[in-house]
Amino acid sequence: VANILVGQLVRPSMVGSLCTNLVPGGLLCLSGIRPDEVESLKAAYGEWVEWEEEMYAEADPGIGGQDYWGRWSRLVGRRVVTAEQT
């Protein structure tokens, strides 16, 4: 999922829609996220997703873009497998 405003991504209906359509153990990638929005996304998806911290990344948009766009990040999480799903 890329370039959807964080306000929409943290809505319970959006969280539920994205996560219930992931197979247990499937990956969710949220990109185009501002680094200061990461913690709110982690909290919103926390009961559904275990975050793959080693896959977290931040990027600069390139020469001249930093002043206009700022930094961006990518979050990757794996859908939690519950006891009922095993």
C-alpha positions as CSV (number, residue, x, y, z in Angstrom):
1,V,0.0,0.0,0.0
2,A,1.6,3.3,-1.0
3,N,0.7,7.0,-0.8
4,I,-2.5,6.8,1.1
5,L,-2.7,9.4,3.8
6,V,-1.9,8.1,7.3
7,G,-5.3,9.4,8.6
8,Q,-7.0,6.9,6.3
9,L,-4.5,4.1,7.0
10,V,-5.2,4.2,10.8
11,R,-9.0,4.1,10.4
12,P,-10.2,0.8,11.9
13,S,-12.1,0.0,8.7
14,M,-9.0,0.3,6.6
15,V,-6.9,-1.7,9.1
16,G,-9.5,-4.4,9.1
17,S,-9.8,-4.4,5.3
18,L,-6.1,-4.7,4.7
19,C,-5.4,-7.2,7.4
20,T,-8.3,-9.6,6.9
21,N,-7.3,-9.9,3.2
22,L,-3.8,-11.0,4.2
23,V,-3.2,-14.7,4.6
24,P,-1.8,-15.6,8.0
25,G,2.0,-15.1,7.7
26,G,1.5,-12.8,4.7
27,L,3.4,-9.6,4.3
28,L,2.0,-6.0,4.5
29,C,4.1,-3.2,3.1
30,L,3.2,0.4,3.8
31,S,5.4,2.8,1.9
32,G,5.5,6.5,1.3
33,I,5.1,7.1,5.0
34,R,6.7,10.0,6.8
35,P,9.0,8.8,9.5
36,D,7.1,10.8,12.2
37,E,3.9,8.8,11.3
38,V,5.5,5.3,11.8
39,E,4.6,4.9,15.4
40,S,0.9,5.7,14.9
41,L,0.8,3.0,12.1
42,K,2.6,0.5,14.3
43,A,0.0,1.1,17.0
44,A,-3.0,0.9,14.7
45,Y,-1.9,-2.4,13.1
46,G,-0.3,-3.9,16.3
47,E,-2.8,-6.6,17.0
48,W,-2.7,-7.8,13.4
49,V,0.9,-7.5,12.4
50,E,4.4,-8.3,13.7
51,W,6.7,-5.7,12.3
52,E,9.8,-6.8,10.4
53,E,12.2,-4.2,11.9
54,E,15.1,-5.3,9.6
55,M,12.9,-4.4,6.6
56,Y,12.3,-0.8,7.8
57,A,13.9,1.8,5.6
58,E,14.0,5.5,5.1
59,A,14.8,7.3,1.9
60,D,15.6,10.8,0.7
61,P,13.7,11.8,-2.5
62,G,16.9,13.0,-4.2
63,I,18.7,16.2,-4.9
64,G,16.3,19.1,-4.3
65,G,13.4,16.9,-3.3
66,Q,14.3,16.8,0.4
67,D,13.3,20.4,0.9
68,Y,10.0,19.9,-0.9
69,W,9.0,16.3,0.0
70,G,11.1,15.4,3.1
71,R,12.1,11.9,4.1
72,W,9.9,8.8,3.4
73,S,9.8,5.4,5.0
74,R,8.7,1.9,4.4
75,L,7.2,-0.5,7.0
76,V,6.9,-4.2,6.5
77,G,4.9,-6.5,8.8
78,R,3.9,-10.1,8.8
79,R,0.2,-11.0,9.5
80,V,0.0,-12.7,12.9
81,V,-0.9,-16.3,12.9
82,T,-3.3,-17.1,15.8
83,A,-3.7,-20.5,17.4
84,E,-7.1,-21.0,15.6
85,Q,-5.3,-20.6,12.3
86,T,-2.7,-23.2,12.9
